[in-house]
Amino acid sequence: MLKEQSTKDPLPLGKPRKAFDLAGFIKRYGLFILLLGGFLFAMLTPLIFIIKKPYYEVHALMQVDPTVPTLFSNTEESSIVSYYPRYISTSAQAMTTIDILIKALDSMKPADREALFPKGVPTETCAAILHNMVSVTPGNRDHILTLQISGSKPEGLAEFLNTLMQTYMEETRKASNNSNSDRLKFLYAQKNVITQEMSAIERDLDSLTRDIGTSSFSETFNIAAKNSDNLLRSYNSVLNERLAYETNYRALQQSNNALKKIALDPLVNEIVLNNNALTNTESWTYQQLQQLRSTTDGLTEINPERIYVEGQMKSMKSYAQELREEVRNKAKNITLGKRDIDMQKSVIIAKNNYEAAQAREDTLRVAINENSKEAKRISIGIHRGEYLSANWQNKFDLLNNIEKRITEIEIEKKSPLRLSVLSIARTPKQPLKSNINKITILLLVGSFGLVGGAFATYEFFDDTIRSSKDITHALGHPPVQTIVNLRAPNAEDQEQLSLAPDDFRAHQIGSLAVKFFRERTSSNARALIFTGTDKGVGSSAITFSCAKALSQLVPKVLIIDGDIEAAPINEDDEFQISLPGLCDYLADSMTLEECIVSTPGDNIDMMYAGNITGRSVPRQKIPELFAELKEKYDFICVDSTPLLKSHLAEQFAMHADIVTLISLGDSSKFRDLRKAAALLVLLGVPSIAPILNFGGIRKTLTIAEMFDNPPALISKVFQKR
C-alpha cells in the first residue's frame, strides 16, 4: 500500500484517455454516415423549394487615400503608405461592426428602414441581421473598398449602403475630432502646468539675485571670489614678511644670548688704555715717585724721612692703582650697559616688527575665511541660478512647442478625411440570382454534418477497445498477439481450436506459444496466468489452445482451472463434475498427484477446479503449489478469473512469471484495461503480455448488427407502430 501511494502513475508510457482513431472511425461508420446523411438530405430536399427566395445584390465603392495633404503642419503624419494594407483592412472591418450598423439604421428614413425590416423590430436585432448581410472587401491592387449587401427585396438596400457610408465617415470625423480634442485638452493642461512652473522658477531667480547680488549666473561675476584672490596674494606677502621678521627676532634672541656669554675685558682694557686722564695721572704719579725716590737716596731704611717718603710713594701707587680700577669698573659698566641697551633695542624693534606682521596676517586670515564663505555661498547660488535658468529655458522651449502644436491641431481639425464616396449604391432593377444553391449546400452540409457529428460524438465518448492501437495507447506497448476469430463459426466444440497448418487462427496461437517458449529459454518463465479485464473475453479458450500449442514445443504442460469461486452445482443437476482438483488440494483433502489428471496419448495434464462447495477455500498453499509445479512441468497455464472481478487472480499473478492480460475487441473497456495493467504493475508482476482477442462474447453490438438484429426494446416500439 505504501508503494501504491508513492506511485503517482503506474503506467507512465500509456495515455489516460483513448485516442480518436480517424481511420477506424471512417472504416466503421463511413458507409452509415453516407447512407443516413443521404437519406436525411433526401427527406429535407423539398424544403429547398419552400424557402427559396430571389436574390438582389447592391454595390457601392469608397476610396481610401494613402496620403492626405495637410493644411498647415509639416509634422503631421499625413501618409499611411507603410501600413496602408492594415489600415484599409481595419476600416473594412470597422464598417460592419454592430455599433456602426445601429447608428446607420437610426440615421435612415423610417420608410427606407421599414422596407428592410418590419416595423417594431428592435434595432439591435436588425443590426445583427445586417451584420451577416453586409460585406466590405478591400481591394488588392487599388485603394477601393467594395461594399455589398444582398437581400430578397430590392427596396432599402441601396439606401442603407449610402447611409452606412455617410455614417461611417461622420463617425470617423467625430473620432478624429475627439482625438484632437483630447490632445488639445491635454496640451492646454500641460501649458498651464508649465506656465505655473515657469512662474515659480522666476520667483526663485528673483530671490536668488537679491541674495547673491548678481543676475548673471557665471563665476566671472563672483566678486567675492575675486576678492579672495586679492586677499590671498596680500596674505602671501604678509606671510612672507611675518616669517622674515619672526626669523630676525629669533636670530636676535639667539645672538643676544650668545653675546651675553662673551667677556668684555678686551673692550674695557681698550677703554682704560685709551683714557688720557688716567695716562696723565699715572705719568705724573710716576714722576712724583721718581722724585720722591731720589730724596731717599742715602737714607737708611729706618730713617723716618725715608719711611715717610716711602709711605707717600706707596700711597701714590695705591691711589694710581685704585684710579685704574675705578676707570676699569666705570668702563666695564658703560660697555655692558651700552651692549644691553643695544641688544634690548634691537630685540624690541624686531619683536614689534614680528608682532605687527603677525597681526596683519591674522587680520588677513580672518578676512580670507569670511570672504571664502561668502564666495562659496555665491558660487552655490550661481550654480543654482544656472540650473534654474536652464530649467526655465527648457520650460520656455517646451511651452513654445506646445503652443505651436496647439495651433497646428486647431488648423488640422479642418483637414479632409482619407475616406470618400467613389460610387453610391443604386436600387437594382432585377434580381441577380436565387438562393437555391446556398440552401442546397446548407442542407447538404447540415445533413451529413449532423449524422457525422452524432457518430463522431459517440466515437469520442466510446471507451471500447477497437484495435491494437488502443492497447498501445493504454499501455504504451502494442499487444503481444492479436487473435482474430479465435472461435470458428459453426464449430461443434467452442473450447478447442484446430491446429491445422492452413488455419490462420492456429497460426496466431502458435505464434503466441513461440513467444512464451522464447521467454522460458531466456528468463526461465514457466507459470503463465491467463486472465482478462472482464468475463467472456475468451481466456479459457486461449488458455487451452495455447497450452495445446505449447505441448508441441515442450514435453510437459499443465492446465489449471483457477475459477474456484464459481457457484457450486446442486446435487440434482443433470451434469455434475466430481473430479478432484485445485479446491481439494488447497483444502488439504487430497495430494497434488491425486488432483492432477493426465491426458492419455498427450503430454498435457489437467488440474480442474475440484469439488466447489461454496465455502471459503484456504489459499495458504498457493505459493507451495507453484513452487512444486515449476519443478515438474515446463509450462503451467492457469485459466484465472477476471482480474478486476476477483482478488484470487491477483494472488495467482503474484506467483506468475507472465500474466497474459486478455482484452476482447469491440467489448472490453479502455479504462478497465489500464486499471488491470496498473494493478499488475503495483503487484510487481515480472512480465505482462497484453492480448487482443476478437473471438469472445461481445457485450456491445456494432451498427450493422443493430440493423440485422435490433434490441428487443426497439423491436417492441416498431411492432406497436
LOGUTOR-629260 format. One record per residue (C-alpha): x, y, z. Coordinates in steps of 0.02 Angstrom, whole numbers, plus 50000, padded with zeros to 5 digits. Layout:
LOGUTOR-629260
XYZ;...
This chain:
LOGUTOR-629260
500005000050000;501445011850036;502165008249865;500475011149783;500265027849874;502005033649824;501735029249641;500795043049553;500655034749383;500995015949373;500835016949182;501905031849130;502025026248948;500175025048917;498835038248893;497415041049017;496105042548881;495775033048723;496375042148566;495195046448425;495545034448281;495045043748123;495435029348004;494485016948112;493045029148129;492885030847939;493035012047916;491685008148045;490445022148014;490865029547844;489565019447748;488215022647878;488595041347876;488405041447687;486775031447693;485965040747837;486605057747780;485945054547604;484285048747674;484125064347783;484605075547637;483305067147528;481995069947663;482445088447677;482565091947490;480765098147474;481205112347593;482275120047455;480765124247352;479815130547504;481095142947570;481885148347406;481865167247375;482515179147241;484235186447271;484595205147249;486325212447268;486875230647284;488645237647272;489475253947322;491275259947315;492315270347436;494075276947411;495395276647548;496815288847509;498535283447575;499105301647581;498125317347628;498835334947606;498925344547769;498305362347785;499665369247896;500775356847985;502305348647910;502485336648056;500755328748041;500885310647981;499835312847825;500505296947741;499995279147790;500885270447647;501935259947765;500415251947848;499075255147717;498525236647697;498185235447884;497305252247886;496125248047744;495775230747818;495385238647986;494215251147902;493325236947810;493025227647974;492535243248070;491145247547946;490225231147985;490285232448175;488635231948267;488835249548335;489055257248161;487615247048092;486475252948233;486945271248203;486655269048016;484925261548049;484495276048164;485035288348028;483905280447894;482225287147850;480795277347929;480105272247759;481785265647698;482055256147860;480325248247854;480725242447678;482135231947752;481345226347917;479565226147982;479065240048098;479365236348281;480895225148260;482235230648386;483715239948314;484955227748391;484095213148305;484095222148138;485965226248159;486355208048198;485455202748039;486315216047934;488005210548003;487805194547902;487065203447750;488355217247727;490135213847671;491555226247646;493025219947542;494665229647524;495465229647352;497095220547320;497855232247190;496885248347216;496295259947353;494475254847342;493295247547472;491895237447393;490275237547495;488985224147457;487285219747529;486085206447471;484285202647511;482675195547448;481925212847414;482715227247317;481935240947424;483015248847557;484655240147510;485445254747416;484795267347543;485585257647685;487275256447598;487295275147563;486795278947742;488115266947806;489485275847708;488945293047768;488765286847947;490495279047947;491305294847877;490415305348009;490975293548146;492745293948078;492695312948078;491975313048253;493295300648315;494655311248238;493935327048316;493755318248483;495555312748470;496085330548427;495015337248569;495825325248691;497535330448629;497085348948642;496405346448816;497995337948868;499095351148784;498145365448867;498325356949035;500185354649004;500325372848953;499545378649117;500675367249217;502235373449126;501695391649147;501495389249333;503165380549344;504005394749248;503235407549368;503895397949516;505625397249436;505575416049403;505155419349585;506615408549639;507775417849519;507225434849587;507535429249765;509205421849718;509755437849628;509385448249783;510315435849889;511955434349790;511935451749712;512045446649529;510855441449392;512245434749281;512465417149343;514295414649299;515875413449405;516515428649311;515295439149413;515765431449582;516545447149665;516885437649825;517935425149728;518955439349652;519185447249823;519775430549886;521145430549754;521725448049804;521685443649987;522665427949955;524005437549864;524095450350006;524105436450133;525565427950045;526555444450051;526155447450234;526525429350274;528255430750195;528555447150288;527995439450454;529115424450426;530595436250391;530265446750548;529995431050650;531635423950588;532535440250626;531775440950800;532265423150838;534015426350770;534245442050879;533695432451032;534935418750995;536345431250956;535995441351114;536035425751218;537685421251138;538405438951161;537975438751344;539175424451367;540655434151290;541835443251415;542065462251397;543855463251466;544665467151299;543485481651271;543735487751450;545605486551432;545495496251271;544485509951355;545665510451501;547145510851384;546405524851283;545935535251439;547085550751429;546685556751602;547205540451677;548775540451572;549225558251626;548865554151806;549945538751803;551315548451713;551275562351846;551235549451984;552735540851909;553685557151900;553225561052079;553775544052135;555415546152046;555665562452130;555225555452300;556325540552270;557755551952233;557555560452403;557805544052490;559465540752416;560715538752554;559415536752687;559335521352787;557845510752791;557445515552965;557625533652929;555975541952972;556055553152823;556345538452710;554955529252793;553845544252768;554335546052587;554095527852554;552375529152638;551935543252521;552575533552373;551565518552425;550015529452445;550285536952274;550475519552196;548905513752285;547985529252226;548545526152048;548025508152059;546315512452132;546095525451998;546455512451864;545225500351943;543905513751955;544165518351773;544075499851730;542485497351826;541685512551751;542215507051576;541555489851609;539865496351669;539735508251524;540185494851397;538995482151474;537565494651485;537825500251309;537825482251248;536235478451346;535375494051279;535855489851101;535305471951121;533625476451201;533315489851072;533625477850927;532535464351008;531125476651042;531165482850863;531225465150793;529815459550909;528735474350864;529005471050679;528595452350704;527025455750806;526425468850682;526675456850537;525795442950632;524335454550672;524185459050489;524245440350445;522875436050569;521795450150505;522015444350326;521665426250376;520025430950456;519575441450304;520035426850188;518975414450287;517475425950288;517695430050104;517895411550061;516255407650146;515435421650050;516235415749887;515605398049917;513865404249956;513855414949800;514565400249697;513165388949759;511925402449717;512685404549544;512605385649516;510785385249571;510455400449462;511215391449312;510085376449345;508555387349366;508975397249210;509235381349108;507625373849178;506685389849139;507385389748961;506855371548938;505125375649001;505085390548885;505575379948733;504315366548780;502965379748801;503365386548627;503235368848554;501575365948643;500855382248581;501455378148406;500675360748417;499025367948480;498975379748332;499335365348212;497985354148285;496705368148283;497035370748098;497215352248051;495495348548126;494815355747966;495855344447852;494935332247735;494615313847778;495525299347697;493835291447656;492745297547514;491245290347420;491785284947247;490135277247190;488475277547280;487325262347288;485845261247168;484245251347184;484325235347075;483005233146940;483025214146935;483655200047048;485425194147025;485115175747061;484165163947176;484755156847341;484365138847293;486215134347280;486575141247453;485085132347529;485585116047442;487365117147504;486745121647678;485565106747685;486885095047614;488205100447738;486945100547880;486275083147842;487955074547830;488675085347969;487265080948087;487445062248056;489335062848056;489345073448214;488215060948303;489355046448256;490905056648299;490175061048469;489795042748501;491555038048446;492325051648557;491435045648713;491575027248668;492825018848785;492785001948697;494404994148635;494264992848445;496024989248383;497814985748435;498145004648432;497015006348583;498094993548676;499635003848629;498825019948690;498295011848853;499915002848900;501235011348795;501614994948704;500684985348568;499844968748610;500924953248608;499654944748495;498034949548409;496864934748388;495544936448253;494004925048264;494754912848385;493124903448394;492714896648223;490904898848173;489864882848162;491194873648263;490474859748370;491744862248509;491914880548550;493274877348679;494524869648557;495464875948408;496074866048260;497964866048241;497944862748054;499394871247964;498224881047850;497174887747994;497624906148016;496924906548192;498024891948241;499494901548171;499104916048289;499024904348441;500604895548384;501504912148367;500974916548545;501614899648606;503294902548521;503454919348611;503124910948778;504394897448735;505684911048699;505354918848869;505604901748950;507274899948860;507884917548905;507184920049081;506514902649134;504704908749130;503564893749168;502004899649258;500754907949139;499184916149208;497794919249081;496584932449143;495524946249069;494764962949112;493014955249119;492084939149094;491814932348919;493454938448846;493924920648789;495264917348919;494774898848938;494854895248751;496514904548735;497204895248887;496764878048816;497314882248638;498964889948695;499314875048809;498984863348664;500184873448555;501494873448693;501354854548710;502104853448536;503634863348596;503974855948769;503684838448842;502614842848995;501214855749004;499934857949144;498244866749130;497454873149294;495644878449305;495824892849426;493984897649434;493674890449608;492494904649657;491084898649543;489404894049619;489294875549671;488224863649568;486674856649652;486594838049679;485004836349575;485824844349421;485974832649275;487804837549244;489004836549388;490894836649397;491594825549533;493424825749479;494654831449611;495614847449579;496284863749645;494984866149783;495354848849854;497234852149855;497054868949938;495854861650067;497204848550101;495974834450070;496994826749928;498794826249872;499444835149720;499614818949621;497804814549656;497214831649596;498104830849427;497284821449284;498414815449143;497774815548964;498034798648878;499094799848723;499524818148752;500834827348856;499534839148932;498964836649112;497414844549188;497014851249362;495174855049371;494354866949491;493854852149601;492374850049715;491714867749739;490684868249898;490344886949907;491304888350069;492894898550086;494394889150016;496074891550107;497444898449995;498994896550102;499654882649990;499624892549828;501484897749840;501954879649882;500894873549736;501774884749608;503494880749678;503184861949663;502374862849491;503804873249418;504974858749458;503894845849369;503184854949217;503924865249077;502394876549069;500964879449191;499444887549109;498184894349236;496444899049175;496084912649304;494564922949346;494444940949281;495744951949366;494554966149411;493184954249474;494154943249595;495654945249709;496074926949677;496774932249509;497894944749598;498554930849711;498914919749560;499784934449473;500974936749620;501704919349587;501664920149398;503104922949280;502004930149142;500234936849160;499264936348998;498034950949005;496674947448877;495544961048808;494034957348700;493944968048544;492364978548524;491884974048704;493234977448836;493404995048904;494945005748888;494885011549070;494684993449132;496244988349036;497255002449116;496584998149288;497044979949267;498784984049200;499104996649340;498574983549468;499794970849396;501194983849397;500864987849579;500864969149619;502614967949547;502214955549408;503834951449313;503034952149140;501354957049067;500814950448897;499294960048830;498234950448703;496834957348595;495514944248559;494094946448434;493274929448465;492464931148636;490694935148687;490464953448645;489314963648756;489014977648631;488274976948457;489004985248305;487944996548196;487744982848066;487204970148198;485944982548267;485164983948095;485154965048071;484584960848246;483924976348335;483734976348525;482104969948598;481564987148657;481724994648482;480824979648406;479354981848526;479225000348483;479134996848296;477904982348321;476724993748417;476765006148274;
